[in-house]
Amino acid sequence: MIQPGELAPDFTLESTQGTFVLSSFRGEKHVVLIFYPKDNTPG
């Protein structure tokens, strides 16, 4: 489990706007990641 203040593990994913690489945001003040279930599914 990641503890407060620790770096999140790096990952890459495809999005509708291209490839997203978490490590490319290092040095930014804040990065907010939001994950949600597939549209129109209970959750």
Contacts in CASP RR format, 6 or more apart in sequence:
PFRMAT RR
TARGET T0000
AUTHOR 0000-0000-0000
METHOD contacts of the structure
MODEL  1
MIQPGELAPDFTLESTQGTFVLSSFRGEKHVVLIFYPKDNTPG
2 8 0 8 1.000
2 9 0 8 1.000
8 22 0 8 1.000
8 33 0 8 1.000
10 21 0 8 1.000
10 22 0 8 1.000
10 23 0 8 1.000
11 21 0 8 1.000
11 22 0 8 1.000
12 19 0 8 1.000
12 20 0 8 1.000
12 21 0 8 1.000
12 22 0 8 1.000
13 19 0 8 1.000
13 20 0 8 1.000
14 20 0 8 1.000
22 31 0 8 1.000
22 33 0 8 1.000
25 31 0 8 1.000
37 43 0 8 1.000
END
